[in-house]
Amino acid sequence: MSDLLEILMIVSFGASWPMNLIKSIKTKSTQGKSLAFLILIFAGYICGIAAKLLAPPFKWYVMFFYVLNLSMVGADIIIYAINYRREKRHR
């Protein structure tokens, strides 16, 4: 039961990332974004993954959602950097 609740928590956190990524790609802007926030979330997911790796038994179905969210936040950081450079060139 605790695994299910943890998955639901991670899915709830991760549900907004695809929309956030699409918005960043469409607007080509860093407005309303915080790089520090994105990095903090990224670090949090890394810590969650490390905790799962250190606490046997390994549960791939929980880890899948951590890695999925980590990859979306990582993509958002990359898009932020691209948009930041674009904005800097056009100033």
C-alpha positions as CSV (number, residue, x, y, z in Angstrom):
1,M,0.0,0.0,0.0
2,S,2.8,2.4,0.8
3,D,4.4,1.8,-2.6
4,L,1.1,2.7,-4.3
5,L,0.8,5.9,-2.3
6,E,4.3,6.8,-3.1
7,I,3.7,6.2,-6.8
8,L,0.5,8.4,-6.6
9,M,2.6,11.2,-4.9
10,I,5.3,11.0,-7.6
11,V,2.7,10.9,-10.4
12,S,0.9,13.9,-8.9
13,F,4.1,15.9,-8.8
14,G,5.1,14.8,-12.3
15,A,1.7,15.4,-14.0
16,S,2.5,19.1,-14.5
17,W,6.0,18.7,-16.0
18,P,4.8,17.8,-19.6
19,M,2.6,20.9,-19.7
20,N,5.4,23.0,-18.3
21,L,7.8,21.7,-20.9
22,I,5.4,22.3,-23.8
23,K,4.8,25.9,-22.5
24,S,8.6,26.5,-22.4
25,I,9.0,25.2,-25.9
26,K,6.1,27.2,-27.3
27,T,6.9,30.5,-25.6
28,K,10.7,30.3,-26.0
29,S,10.9,32.2,-22.7
30,T,12.3,31.9,-19.2
31,Q,9.6,34.2,-17.8
32,G,8.0,32.7,-14.7
33,K,10.8,30.1,-14.4
34,S,13.4,29.8,-11.7
35,L,16.6,27.9,-12.5
36,A,17.3,27.5,-8.8
37,F,13.9,25.9,-8.3
38,L,14.4,23.5,-11.2
39,I,17.8,22.5,-9.9
40,L,16.4,22.0,-6.4
41,I,13.7,19.7,-7.7
42,F,16.2,17.8,-9.8
43,A,18.4,17.3,-6.8
44,G,15.4,16.1,-4.8
45,Y,14.6,13.4,-7.4
46,I,18.2,12.3,-7.4
47,C,18.0,11.9,-3.6
48,G,14.8,10.0,-3.9
49,I,16.4,7.6,-6.4
50,A,19.4,7.2,-4.2
51,A,17.1,6.4,-1.3
52,K,15.3,3.7,-3.3
53,L,18.6,2.2,-4.4
54,L,19.9,2.0,-0.8
55,A,16.7,0.6,0.7
56,P,16.2,-3.0,-0.4
57,P,14.2,-4.6,-1.9
58,F,14.6,-2.7,-5.2
59,K,11.2,-1.9,-6.6
60,W,11.5,-1.0,-10.3
61,Y,7.9,0.1,-10.6
62,V,8.5,2.9,-8.1
63,M,11.9,3.8,-9.5
64,F,10.4,4.2,-13.0
65,F,8.3,7.2,-11.9
66,Y,11.3,8.8,-10.1
67,V,13.4,8.5,-13.3
68,L,10.6,9.7,-15.5
69,N,10.1,12.8,-13.4
70,L,13.9,13.3,-13.2
71,S,14.2,13.2,-17.0
72,M,11.3,15.7,-17.4
73,V,12.9,18.1,-14.9
74,G,16.3,17.6,-16.7
75,A,14.7,18.4,-20.0
76,D,13.1,21.5,-18.5
77,I,16.5,22.7,-17.3
78,I,18.0,22.2,-20.8
79,I,15.1,24.1,-22.4
80,Y,15.6,26.8,-19.8
81,A,19.2,27.1,-20.8
82,I,18.3,27.3,-24.5
83,N,15.7,29.9,-23.9
84,Y,18.0,31.9,-21.7
85,R,20.7,32.0,-24.4
86,R,18.1,33.0,-27.0
87,E,16.8,35.8,-24.8
88,K,20.3,37.0,-24.1
89,R,21.1,37.2,-27.8
90,H,18.0,39.3,-28.5
91,R,18.6,41.9,-25.8
